[in-house]
Amino acid sequence: MTLDLREFFQATNPDKTLFVDNAAKDQNYYIDFSPVRGGHAIKQLSNQIAFWSPDIPTCQLFTGHVGCGKSTELLQLKAQLERAGFHIVYFESSKNLEMADVDVSDILLAIAARVSQSLDTIERHCSPNTQTILKQVAKLLQTEIELTAEASVPGLGDVAASTEGDFSVDVGIPGVGKVKVNQKEGLSFVAPLIGKITAKAKASPEFRNKLRGYLEPRTNGILDAINSELIEPGIKTLKDYGKKGLVVIVDNLDRIDSSVKPWGRNQQEYLFVDRGEQLRSLNCHLIYTMPLALRFSNEFGPLTQRFKNPTVLPMVLVQLRDGRESEQGMALLRQMVLARAFPDLKAQQRLHKITEIFDTPETLDRLCRISGGHVRNLLRLLNNAIQTEMGLPISLDSLDKVILDYKNALKLAVDEKEWALLRRVAKEKKVTGDDGYEKLIRSMFVYEYQDRQGSWFVINPVLAEAEEFKS
């Protein structure tokens, strides 16, 4: 089998999420790291929905370092739950929301838009004569957001609509244009309309503030309307067609900034603690990704009063708690690299191909160790090494140059107080809840690992090689 260099380079793109549910090659790229991540995180999320509470709404939080593989695992979960008979609405919230400025009403509107779009697809495929769920969304827009000629939201334009009989809409949104349809043409305009509203809100702070100023005082009413007019009828329709229920997975919400709101509250704590009750009030199964830093915040106690303990996706083990190398973790990381080059080969066959990619097996091991088990950083280093070498095999010198560049860039963000904290982490293998440690976690200076005894922490192996740390 001849290795295609360009295809291998593209397969190591660190920003590419594996869509394991619908792409044969992506499925071959996927490596199950659960044995070296302290347990089956995805199995825990799945069991809570499919086994323990299939008919009772649940809300779960999922967290871990940015880039540790959460999106890939959530898409694996999506595929599992679909096979179990659930209808899944998965979306990346960063595509709908301005992550530096998020409020609960923004999240609820984004969820309503995605659920509307997804249920409309089910309706059209199942029965054109069945009353569309989107008719209920039209009612929601008219009665709760009041996009009517008599009570329009500034900047949105007017909507003339009736939930009875014929129905026409003429909506003008600056920068978007007009939408004009009637009931005979179907109601599929409603979901795109919500999508346009959320897109406009993401792009325009002024518009976002106007819309939010109207929605926020009515959040509980909007929640009631989404539940009674969209989600509950939607679940009934899904069950009529043999589905077990509705699961909404909101990915990338862990990427919201820790910026401070005008009244002085950290945005992450405001959303998940102050407004947590509203986030969990939709009457379906919900999974939100949560910023990892909240686990080390003084607000973690109040957070767990609103949600159960978050499910954590730790790093892939490259070393054990006592400092010895994890043979199983290293073996799986090698397979992750080799699978990107030889997805159609069996695991044992790939091991005979190492020297087609690296000058020696030791160079591959160097890459796996220095990654610390952070899968995106491993791919980033590998991707950069391919470019540095301008071909294959990758030499140890080329890899070390890439590692050196990454180390020099990373340590610029570390001050002397943080170096002292990093030395303490290296000695004690734990972190506490003060602000200094929060930054170490958020900046990926410190990695978390899990085994049967629980969690422990080590510093990023790249920083461990810095002279500032050794001194």
Number of C-alpha atoms within 10 A of each C-alpha: 7 7 13 10 15 10 11 20 19 12 21 22 15 17 10 12 16 21 20 21 16 11 11 12 16 17 15 18 23 19 13 12 20 16 14 24 22 21 17 16 19 21 14 11 19 17 13 15 23 18 10 11 12 17 14 11 17 21 23 20 20 24 23 24 24 18 17 20 20 23 18 18 21 23 21 19 21 24 17 17 20 16 10 14 15 22 23 19 19 19 17 14 23 16 13 24 22 21 20 13 18 21 17 19 23 23 19 17 20 23 23 22 23 20 25 28 21 17 24 21 13 18 20 14 9 14 11 10 8 10 11 23 24 25 22 23 25 25 20 22 20 20 15 20 18 17 22 20 14 10 14 15 20 13 15 20 17 20 23 14 20 16 14 9 6 10 16 17 19 16 20 16 17 11 8 13 10 13 16 11 15 14 18 9 10 15 20 20 19 23 22 15 18 22 20 19 21 23 18 22 21 21 13 13 13 13 18 22 13 16 21 19 13 16 20 15 11 15 17 14 14 21 21 18 20 23 18 16 19 23 24 19 16 26 20 15 21 20 16 11 13 12 16 20 24 28 25 21 24 24 21 21 21 24 18 20 16 19 14 15 14 8 6 9 14 14 22 23 22 19 19 26 22 17 15 19 15 18 21 20 16 22 20 21 22 21 20 22 25 25 24 21 24 23 22 18 17 14 16 17 14 14 22 15 12 18 18 12 15 20 18 24 25 27 26 29 28 25 19 16 17 6 9 9 14 16 13 16 24 21 15 22 26 20 22 24 26 24 23 21 25 21 22 15 15 12 17 9 12 18 15 10 17 20 15 15 22 19 15 15 14 12 21 24 16 13 24 27 22 20 25 24 29 26 19 20 19 23 24 17 21 25 19 19 26 24 14 15 14 12 13 16 16 23 18 18 12 18 22 16 14 20 21 15 10 16 18 13 11 17 16 8 10 17 10 10 9 17 19 13 16 26 17 15 20 17 11 12 19 15 21 13 15 11 12 14 22 20 16 22 21 17 16 16 23 25 24 27 25 21 16 8 8 8 14 18 20 25 22 23 17 19 22 18 14 15 8 14 16 10 7
